Amino acid sequence: MNTTEARVLATLAPGGQLTAAQIADSADITARAADRAIKALAKTGLIMTGTGLRRDAWTLSRRGRAFADTSRGRALLDVPAGV
């Protein structure tokens, strides 16, 4: 997992559903970087599309939440902005 992917996960970790644009803004990364990270994380099953009316949004999957709860996950999600 690269730093950009970790920043996307950290942005989604508090919960809720965010669009790619919201993720990019919150993680302080470009829209293109956010899109690449989202695709990679979705492919690994760590994030999934939102439910209900927010099908254009992303959220942590059950697998992503389980990863975030591990010591390795907590360490990776502690990524400062602008790195």
N, C-alpha and C positions, 0 to 999 in steps of 0.2 A: 504494500500500500504506500502510495506516495503522499507527500505533504498536502497537496491539494485535495486528495480523496479524504484524508484525515480531517481537514478543515470542513469539508462538506458533511461528514459524519458528525463532527462536533456541533455544527450548526443545527443539524436535525435531532441531536441527542436530547434536548429538553422536551421534545414532543411536538405534536401538532403536524400540520402539513404546510409545506412551502413550495412555491413554484420555483423553476430554475432561476428566474430573475431575482426572486427574493433570496434564494440561496447564494447567488453570486454577490448580491449586495451585502448580505449579512456576513459572509465569509471573506469579504474584501478581495474577490477574485474576478477575473473577466468572465463574461457570459460564455465564451468559448471554453475556458478552463472548467467552468461549472458543468457545461454540457458533457465534456469528456469524462470528468470525474463521475457524474451521475450515471453515464452509460456503463462505466467500469464497475461501479458499486452495485448497480442493478443486475449486471451480469453475474456477479458473485453472490447475489441474493441478500446483500446487506441492507438495501433500501428497496422500496416498492412504490408504485403509484398510489396516490391517495384514494380514499373511498368516498362514496356519496357524491356530492356535487363537486368535489375537488379532484377530478380525474387528471387534471393538468399539474397536480402538485405531487410532492414526494414526501415520504415519511420513512422512518426506520422500520425494517421488517422485524419479525420475531427473532430471526437470526442476528440481525443488526443490534437489537437490544441485548441479546445474550452476549454478543461480542463486546459491547460497551460495558457490560458488567464484569468482564474479566480484568485482571491486573494489566495485561497487555493492552486491552482496549482502552482502559482508563488512561494509561500512559500515552497512547497514540492520540486520544481525543483532547489531551491537554496541549493543544497547538496554538500558540499566540498568533494573532492576526499580523499580516504583513511579513510573514516568514517566507 
